[in-house]
Amino acid sequence: MSDMDNKQKVTTGKVRFSYANVWKPKSINGGEEKYSVSLIIPKSDKDTIRKINEAVEEAKKAGAEKFGQKFLSGNLKLPLRDGDTDRADDENYENAYFINANSTTAPGIINRQKEEILDQTEVYSGCYGRASVTFYPFNTNGNKGIACGLNHLQKLADGEPLSGRGRAEDDFDDLPYDDEDDLLS
């Protein structure tokens, strides 16, 4: 990895995962299938926001080198968005920024102890973790800007699922084990 790429890589602080398609790639609007996640970043996490802004500036420099100075003129699409304005209809994005990260290759997914997570129910929209992402320039079909590549995820804590569906284990009370009833059913 070059020094420029390294400056474009960020490991976030604690964020919330949303729209987590991290186990199986998904096509959006008929495009290429990708793994993706929206990272909800509290506005109070000044360190992560600073690192993202610095990485985006480095990616802009890389874009000017790759595509020419014209890359910087006009309307550049930037990855860091304000949840209070861009997702005003979703309370989960209140007082937060967010970035959408994606990749054509599966992200590595680990727990707090840096052990690989294999159980796909463990990482879901609504849980909390950290993400390793890389910012890079793009210039295709008249669209240009800075995109966010998904590298890896680390789950830190469970959270209220954002799917609205909930978890099966939360829908049922614990039942005492009854040998006779359980054998009859």
Secondary structure by P-SEA (a helix, b strand, c coil): ccaaaaaacccccbbbbccccccbbbbcccccbbbbbbbbbbccaaaaaaaaaaaaaaaaaaaaaaccccccccbbbbcccccccccccccccccbbbbbbbcccccbbbccccccccccccccccccbbbbbbbbcccccccbbbbbbbcbbbbcccccccccccccccccccccccaaaaaac
